Amino acid sequence: MELGYQIPIVALILIGCMLSFTIVTTFMFRSQKTSADYYLAGRKVNSFINASAISSDYLSAASFLGVAGVAFLYGFDGIIYALGFFTGYIALLLFLASPLRKFGRYTVPDFVSERFHSRKARVLGVIGVLFVSLFYMAPQMLGAGKVMGLLLDLEYGTSIVIIACIITFYVTVGGMKATTVNQLVQFWILFGAMFLLAFIPFMVKGYTYTDVVNFIATFKGPDPQTGKIFDGAAYTSPAYWLTNLKDTISLLLALMFGTSGLPHILVRFYTAPDGKAARKTVIYVLFLIGFFYILSPYVGHVVRYVYLQGQTMGVSPHLMTWLAENGKNLAVPVAGSQFGGQILLGIVVAGAFAAILSTVAGLIITCAGAIGHDLVVNVFNPDMSERSRVKVARVASICVGLLGIPLGFWAENMQIAVLVGLAFAIAASTFFPVLVMGVWWPKMTKGGAIAGLITGIVGSFFMILGKGLLPTFLQFKNPGGFVMILTFIAIYMVSKMEYSSRGEDALPPDTQEVMAILHGPEKA
């Protein structure tokens, strides 16, 4: 254990209370008679509760730990993540929230399959959901390992196993109803923690944003821990993104439109009673996460401010070590310890824990839906009874939940927000173009949908995992925007070619009826 480190008892108590609540809630909602109960909480979640649950689902370890961490690490260059994460919900509100709920299915693959009457599109949709969700789960497990290590001085691997087992248990038993209630509580814990982290330095300590930025901008000297020269002028200037417009535009497009393609976010709109409630939910979400994303970059910059002054600001040696070695992921817990001691550190660690639990739970439910509902039931056994469907959902939840363990090991040395940005890249490349064209362009064909899914999945796979094999001009830090444009082009070109050769026969026979459902008035 590091010198000066104390196990945060307050954090243990708060997390113990949160886990106790989670267990009680899980057993209260352990009975699900239908798959709609398990996956969608019976479609009866009101707008404010749904907005809190969606915000909790969305404000993952990437937002709670990662945005402040990127701001601490890169300065103004890091604010692009907060901007992109927030504006994504505006696109979701404008283009997809209400029409998808009116369509009234369970999952994203449901939409592409039934909109275009294609089993192949459903299978590709399942592959896309798993690709996005597992890529998104990896940084959550990374955050879990870091936070649990901070909390109990545990080894990273041990922390990953414990977290994976806890989340898998409560999702498997409680389904979407328990997950929604738990996400509601978890959101207000993590939001309250971030609010306190900004309120205390700003209102109590008097660290205005102007003072913080001015000090950092004029600082040029050795890093207090590493001795490397720190250039404050470069830190407070968006220099990197302005000189690398290719990467900047691609990243912003990925973050903005990836939100509208995240399966674990989209599925929550199916839990709303109707399209009007879905729209109302998004408006609530915009207010909640907008406020959050104003606070988190400020916290990251304040942590850099106190770090540069080190002993002058009374920062303890072990906190300085945490920042020097892993400030990209631990800036938020350090802020808690620095500005509120064990009590605020406890609240912050509980908030980080809540963010991780909430997001991973949502991802497990989504992947279980893709495997159980879309693949096992709709592709292999459409006549399966509702009781058997719930059993399949639970088995799928266990399998997906335990996958979090190897994913956590894989992500150990990465930066949380950057890794989540790559999950957004896959979502923007794969689902956003297919969904927005499927909802708004009546002349989109089955072949166009399949071409779009293949382009998004294969293109993002190779540009992320095979980046080193590509020529320099095709190497992006985040390829989401570039591949998304290719996907739109593939959908348009294939649909136009099919329509030119076959005319109206190239379109699904019920296109007009579907468009009337998507854009018409709500059914009484």
Disulfide bonds with the S-S distance in Angstrom:
none
